[in-house]
């Protein structure tokens, strides 16, 4: 059974978005971390991977970067609407879970193959 969010809170405090998952795990994503990993075509070059458009800054002008709202896209993703006008990033739930920056989720990615 695929993991899906049971609750998404975009104003979780400390410039973070919190996602509670169907397996009981909770992910806390800093806004800048999410924005720098925006999966939209404008931000991601299919040949080089991660962002090619301007990387997110915690401040733009006099405002702090943050999502103004989030909308579900079908039953597979969430679209974030940032206060700097960017809104084309659709974060598939699978991708969002892969992005979880917690120690438990990041640990498998840090394990190097034996050899």
C-alpha positions in Angstrom: 0.0 0.0 0.0 1.5 3.4 -1.0 2.4 5.9 1.7 0.1 8.9 1.7 -0.1 12.0 3.9 -2.8 11.9 6.5 -2.2 15.6 7.4 -0.2 18.4 5.8 0.5 21.6 7.8 2.2 24.3 5.8 2.6 26.7 8.7 4.2 24.3 11.2 6.4 26.9 12.8 10.1 27.6 12.4 9.7 28.1 8.6 8.7 24.4 8.1 6.0 22.3 6.6 5.0 19.1 8.5 3.5 16.0 6.9 2.0 13.1 8.9 2.2 9.9 6.9 -0.1 6.9 6.8 2.6 4.7 8.4 2.7 7.0 11.4 6.0 8.8 10.4 6.1 12.6 10.6 8.3 14.6 8.2 9.4 18.2 8.9 10.5 20.1 5.8 12.2 23.5 6.0 10.7 25.8 3.4 14.0 26.6 1.7 14.8 22.8 1.6 11.5 22.2 -0.3 11.9 25.1 -2.6 15.5 24.1 -3.6 14.1 20.7 -4.5 11.2 21.9 -6.5 10.3 19.3 -9.1 8.8 21.6 -11.8 10.2 21.7 -15.3 11.4 25.3 -14.8 13.5 24.3 -11.8 14.8 20.9 -12.9 16.9 20.2 -15.9 16.3 16.6 -17.1 20.0 16.2 -17.9 21.6 17.6 -14.7 18.8 16.9 -12.1 18.2 19.4 -9.3 17.4 23.1 -9.7 18.5 25.2 -12.6 16.4 28.3 -11.8 17.4 30.5 -9.0 17.9 28.7 -5.7 15.5 29.6 -2.9 16.6 32.2 -0.5 15.2 32.5 3.0 14.4 36.2 2.2 13.4 37.8 -1.0 12.9 41.5 -0.8 11.6 42.1 2.7 9.5 38.9 3.0 10.5 35.5 4.2 10.0 32.7 1.7 7.0 30.5 2.6 4.2 28.7 0.9 0.9 30.7 1.0 -1.2 27.6 0.3 -1.1 24.0 -0.7 -3.6 22.1 -2.9 -3.9 18.4 -3.4 -3.4 17.2 -7.0 -5.5 14.1 -7.4 -4.6 11.4 -4.9 -0.8 11.5 -5.6 0.7 14.9 -5.0 0.5 18.4 -3.4 1.1 21.6 -5.2 2.8 24.4 -3.2 2.1 28.1 -4.0 5.0 30.2 -2.7 4.7 33.8 -1.6 7.3 34.9 -4.3 4.9 33.8 -7.0 6.3 30.4 -7.9 3.6 27.7 -8.0 4.4 25.2 -10.8 6.0 22.6 -8.5 3.9 19.5 -7.9 5.4 17.3 -5.2 4.3 13.7 -5.7 3.8 12.0 -2.4 6.5 9.4 -3.2 9.0 12.2 -4.0 8.0 14.1 -0.9 8.6 11.1 1.3 12.0 10.5 -0.4 12.9 14.1 0.5 12.2 13.6 4.2 15.3 15.1 5.9 15.0 13.3 9.3 17.9 11.1 10.5 15.9 7.9 10.1 15.0 8.5 6.5 18.3 10.0 5.5 20.4 7.2 7.1 19.8 4.6 4.3 21.0 7.1 1.7 24.2 7.6 3.6 25.1 3.9 3.8 27.9 3.2 1.4 28.0 -0.2 -0.4 30.5 -2.7 1.0 33.4 -3.5 -1.2 
